């Protein structure tokens, strides 16, 4: 055991191999040293060859648009068969994608305030029952403070309790509003009337300050590749699909997905995001959203 630990220590503290990146995380009373490969393709290929078996990868969020290349390329998969099947959900009638008009650029200092201003009438129309998903803890904290001044619905905020506890409270608290960041974008399943609206503040591009992402971008640029198109954009598309997937979890679910980021409709790459989302009814008009919820409330009696 001691020899194994010494070998790991030498690997972490020695010269960094070209195909790896050294980085560290700091915690309140400790830190963690990490050694991460720039690519897992060779290692995964070796594992597959050693096992000599058939491999099946299945998920609702593997493709970007109709393309699987970003997934197969990163795993070193060649000559693979790919397929997509239609969802059992009738998104056109079950869900609305709402992109509000006249929001400022996402890097504007008053952007989060504008997001909250646009979100309040939607949350009101939904009678709470909303997830607000943020791309940063700073935006989460600012939005929490602003919403607390504007709304009477119960607010459940990431960090106030463990994730599972917050989710259980959300399911059992009428008209609750839950605010979260990355850990709530995937692996969360709330079905039925408890959740009728998902609001996303920004397109979820990873922070360029992330040391692993930065190293991978630098490596791709040295190879003459467009890192934004090959790495950052596909990653953001997949993350948005995961966040959007919190909304419709059953054939009887109905709701509104609100994406506040004006780049979704104002930038050429926004089409790739739109093409990757489920085929919901699309609108930029608040009145359409309010009418959608009003019809639901009348149908419920």
C-alpha positions as CSV (number, residue, x, y, z in Angstrom):
1,X,0.0,0.0,0.0
2,X,2.8,2.4,0.9
3,X,4.5,1.7,-2.4
4,X,1.3,2.4,-4.3
5,X,0.8,5.7,-2.5
6,X,4.4,6.6,-3.2
7,X,4.0,5.9,-6.9
8,X,0.8,8.0,-7.0
9,X,2.6,10.8,-5.2
10,X,5.6,10.7,-7.7
11,X,3.1,10.8,-10.6
12,X,1.3,13.8,-9.2
13,X,4.5,15.8,-8.3
14,X,6.8,14.8,-11.1
15,X,7.0,16.3,-14.6
16,X,3.6,16.4,-16.4
17,X,3.4,14.0,-19.3
18,X,2.4,15.7,-22.6
19,X,-0.9,13.9,-22.7
20,X,-1.9,14.9,-19.2
21,X,-2.6,18.1,-17.2
22,X,-1.7,18.7,-13.5
23,X,-4.2,20.8,-11.6
24,X,-5.5,21.2,-8.0
25,X,-8.6,22.0,-6.1
26,X,-8.7,23.9,-2.8
27,X,-11.1,23.1,0.0
28,X,-11.7,24.7,3.4
29,X,-9.1,22.7,5.2
30,X,-7.4,20.7,2.5
31,X,-6.5,20.6,-1.2
32,X,-6.6,17.9,-3.9
33,X,-3.9,17.3,-6.5
34,X,-5.2,15.8,-9.8
35,X,-3.7,14.4,-12.9
36,X,-6.2,14.3,-15.8
37,X,-5.7,13.0,-19.4
38,X,-6.3,15.5,-22.2
39,X,-8.0,12.6,-24.0
40,X,-9.5,9.3,-22.9
41,X,-9.7,7.9,-26.4
42,X,-6.6,5.7,-26.3
43,X,-7.2,4.4,-22.8
44,X,-10.9,3.6,-23.6
45,X,-9.9,1.9,-26.9
46,X,-7.4,-0.3,-25.0
47,X,-10.1,-1.3,-22.5
48,X,-12.6,-2.2,-25.3
49,X,-10.0,-4.3,-27.1
50,X,-9.0,-6.1,-23.9
51,X,-12.7,-7.1,-23.2
52,X,-13.5,-8.1,-26.8
53,X,-17.2,-7.5,-26.3
54,X,-20.1,-5.6,-28.0
55,X,-20.7,-2.2,-26.6
56,X,-24.0,-0.3,-26.5
57,X,-24.2,3.4,-25.5
58,X,-27.7,4.7,-24.9
59,X,-28.9,8.1,-23.6
60,X,-31.3,10.9,-24.5
61,X,-28.4,13.3,-24.7
62,X,-25.7,11.7,-26.8
63,X,-26.4,13.6,-30.1
64,X,-25.8,17.2,-31.0
65,X,-28.4,17.8,-33.6
66,X,-28.3,14.6,-35.6
67,X,-24.6,14.1,-35.1
68,X,-22.8,11.7,-32.7
69,X,-19.3,12.6,-33.7
70,X,-18.4,14.6,-30.6
71,X,-19.3,11.5,-28.5
72,X,-17.7,8.8,-30.7
73,X,-14.6,10.9,-31.3
74,X,-13.8,11.5,-27.7
75,X,-14.1,7.8,-26.9
76,X,-12.0,6.8,-29.9
77,X,-14.9,4.9,-31.4
78,X,-14.6,4.1,-35.1
79,X,-17.0,2.5,-37.6
80,X,-19.9,2.6,-35.2
81,X,-23.6,2.4,-35.9
82,X,-25.7,5.2,-34.6
83,X,-29.5,5.7,-34.4
84,X,-32.0,8.1,-32.9
85,X,-35.7,7.3,-32.1
86,X,-38.6,9.6,-31.5
87,X,-39.6,10.3,-28.0
88,X,-42.9,8.9,-26.6
89,X,-43.8,12.4,-25.5
90,X,-45.9,14.7,-27.6
91,X,-43.7,17.8,-27.1
92,X,-45.7,20.0,-29.5
93,X,-48.8,19.8,-27.3
94,X,-47.2,19.1,-24.0
95,X,-44.6,21.9,-23.8
96,X,-43.7,25.4,-24.9
97,X,-40.2,26.8,-25.4
98,X,-40.2,30.5,-24.5
99,X,-37.3,32.8,-25.3
100,X,-38.2,36.3,-23.9
101,X,-37.7,39.4,-25.9
102,X,-35.4,42.3,-25.1
103,X,-33.1,40.8,-22.6
104,X,-29.6,42.3,-22.4
105,X,-26.4,40.4,-23.4
106,X,-25.5,37.7,-20.9
107,X,-22.3,39.5,-20.0
108,X,-24.2,42.6,-19.0
109,X,-23.9,43.6,-15.3
110,X,-27.7,43.8,-15.0
111,X,-28.4,40.5,-16.8
112,X,-29.5,38.5,-13.7
113,X,-31.8,41.2,-12.7
114,X,-33.4,41.2,-16.2
115,X,-33.7,37.4,-16.0
116,X,-35.6,37.7,-12.7
117,X,-37.8,40.5,-14.1
118,X,-38.7,38.3,-17.1
119,X,-39.2,35.2,-14.9
120,X,-41.5,36.6,-12.3
121,X,-44.7,36.7,-14.5
122,X,-43.9,33.2,-15.8
123,X,-43.5,31.8,-12.3
124,X,-46.8,33.6,-11.4
125,X,-48.6,32.1,-14.3
126,X,-47.2,28.7,-13.4
127,X,-48.2,29.3,-9.7
128,X,-44.7,28.4,-8.6
129,X,-43.9,24.8,-9.5
130,X,-40.7,26.0,-11.1
131,X,-37.0,25.1,-11.4
132,X,-34.6,27.9,-12.0
133,X,-31.3,26.6,-13.3
134,X,-28.3,28.8,-13.2
135,X,-24.8,28.6,-14.8
136,X,-23.0,30.2,-11.8
137,X,-23.4,30.4,-8.0
138,X,-23.1,34.2,-8.2
139,X,-26.2,34.4,-10.4
140,X,-28.0,31.9,-8.2
141,X,-27.3,34.1,-5.1
142,X,-28.3,37.3,-6.8
143,X,-31.5,35.8,-8.2
144,X,-32.4,34.3,-4.8
145,X,-32.2,37.7,-3.2
146,X,-34.2,39.4,-5.9
147,X,-36.9,36.7,-6.0
148,X,-37.3,36.7,-2.2
149,X,-38.4,40.4,-2.5
150,X,-40.8,39.7,-5.3
151,X,-42.6,36.4,-4.6
152,X,-44.6,34.7,-1.9
153,X,-44.0,31.2,-3.2
154,X,-41.7,28.9,-1.1
155,X,-38.1,29.3,-2.3
156,X,-35.8,26.2,-2.0
157,X,-32.2,27.2,-2.7
158,X,-29.2,25.0,-3.4
159,X,-26.9,25.0,-0.4
160,X,-29.6,25.4,2.2
161,X,-29.9,21.6,2.4
162,X,-28.6,18.5,0.6
163,X,-29.9,18.0,-2.9
164,X,-32.2,15.0,-2.2
165,X,-33.7,16.9,0.7
166,X,-34.5,19.9,-1.4
167,X,-36.0,17.7,-4.1
168,X,-38.2,15.9,-1.6
169,X,-39.3,19.3,-0.2
170,X,-40.1,20.5,-3.7
171,X,-42.2,17.4,-4.4
172,X,-44.2,17.8,-1.2
173,X,-44.4,21.6,-0.9
174,X,-47.3,23.1,-3.0
175,X,-46.2,25.9,-5.5
176,X,-42.6,25.7,-4.6
177,X,-39.8,27.3,-6.6
178,X,-36.3,25.6,-6.6
179,X,-33.1,27.5,-7.5
180,X,-30.0,25.4,-8.3
181,X,-26.8,25.2,-10.4
182,X,-25.0,22.4,-12.0
183,X,-26.1,19.5,-9.8
184,X,-29.7,20.1,-10.6
185,X,-29.2,20.1,-14.4
186,X,-29.2,16.3,-14.7
187,X,-30.3,13.2,-12.8
188,X,-33.4,14.9,-11.3
189,X,-36.8,13.4,-11.9
190,X,-39.9,15.3,-10.8
191,X,-43.1,14.1,-12.4
192,X,-46.6,15.4,-12.4
193,X,-48.0,18.8,-11.2
194,X,-45.2,19.6,-8.8
195,X,-43.1,20.8,-11.8
196,X,-44.6,22.8,-14.6
197,X,-41.8,25.3,-15.6
198,X,-38.0,25.2,-16.0
199,X,-36.2,28.5,-16.4
200,X,-32.6,28.5,-17.6
201,X,-30.6,31.8,-17.2
202,X,-27.9,31.3,-19.8
203,X,-26.6,28.9,-22.4
204,X,-24.4,26.6,-20.3
205,X,-21.0,27.1,-21.8
206,X,-18.3,25.8,-19.4
207,X,-16.1,28.4,-17.8
208,X,-13.0,29.0,-19.9
209,X,-11.1,29.3,-16.6
210,X,-11.6,25.6,-15.9
211,X,-8.0,24.2,-16.0
212,X,-8.9,21.0,-17.8
213,X,-11.0,22.7,-20.4
214,X,-8.3,25.3,-20.9
215,X,-5.7,22.7,-21.4
216,X,-7.8,20.8,-23.9
217,X,-8.6,24.0,-25.8
218,X,-4.9,24.8,-26.0
219,X,-4.1,21.3,-27.3
220,X,-6.9,21.5,-29.9
221,X,-5.6,24.9,-31.1
222,X,-2.1,23.5,-31.5
223,X,-3.6,20.9,-33.8
224,X,-5.3,23.6,-35.8
225,X,-8.8,22.7,-34.6
226,X,-11.6,25.1,-33.8
227,X,-12.0,24.4,-30.1
228,X,-15.3,26.3,-29.8
229,X,-17.0,24.3,-32.5
230,X,-15.4,21.0,-31.6
231,X,-15.5,21.1,-27.8
232,X,-17.2,24.1,-26.1
233,X,-20.3,24.3,-28.3
234,X,-21.2,20.5,-28.3
235,X,-20.6,20.4,-24.5
236,X,-23.0,23.3,-24.0
237,X,-25.6,21.8,-26.3
238,X,-25.6,18.5,-24.3
239,X,-25.8,20.4,-21.0
240,X,-28.8,22.4,-22.2
241,X,-30.5,19.2,-23.4
242,X,-30.0,17.8,-19.9
243,X,-31.4,20.8,-18.2
244,X,-34.4,20.9,-20.6
245,X,-35.0,17.3,-19.9
246,X,-36.1,18.1,-16.3
247,X,-39.4,19.4,-17.6
248,X,-41.3,16.6,-19.4
249,X,-40.8,13.3,-17.6
250,X,-44.1,11.5,-18.4
251,X,-46.7,11.3,-21.1
252,X,-49.1,13.4,-19.0
253,X,-46.6,16.1,-18.0
254,X,-47.1,19.6,-19.4
255,X,-45.0,22.7,-19.0
256,X,-42.9,25.6,-20.2
257,X,-39.2,25.7,-20.8
258,X,-37.9,29.3,-20.6
259,X,-34.4,29.9,-21.9
260,X,-33.5,33.5,-21.2
261,X,-30.3,33.8,-23.2
262,X,-30.8,36.0,-26.3
263,X,-27.9,34.1,-28.0
264,X,-30.3,31.2,-28.6
265,X,-32.1,33.2,-31.3
266,X,-29.5,35.9,-32.0
267,X,-26.3,33.9,-32.8
268,X,-25.7,31.6,-35.7
269,X,-24.8,28.8,-33.4
270,X,-28.1,29.1,-31.6
271,X,-29.7,27.0,-34.3
272,X,-27.6,24.0,-33.2
273,X,-29.1,24.4,-29.7
274,X,-32.6,24.7,-31.1
275,X,-32.2,21.7,-33.4
276,X,-31.0,19.6,-30.4
277,X,-34.0,20.4,-28.2
278,X,-37.2,18.5,-28.3
279,X,-39.8,19.8,-30.8
280,X,-41.7,22.0,-28.4
281,X,-44.0,24.8,-29.6
282,X,-41.9,27.9,-29.7
283,X,-42.7,31.5,-28.8
284,X,-41.2,34.8,-27.7
285,X,-44.5,36.2,-26.4
286,X,-45.3,36.1,-22.7
287,X,-49.0,36.1,-23.5
288,X,-48.7,32.7,-25.1
289,X,-47.1,31.3,-22.0
290,X,-49.8,32.8,-19.7
291,X,-52.5,31.4,-22.0
292,X,-50.9,27.9,-21.9
293,X,-51.0,27.9,-18.1
294,X,-54.5,29.4,-17.9
295,X,-55.8,26.6,-20.2
296,X,-54.1,24.0,-18.0
297,X,-55.7,25.5,-14.8
298,X,-59.2,25.5,-16.4
299,X,-58.7,21.9,-17.6
300,X,-57.8,20.9,-14.0
301,X,-61.0,22.5,-12.8
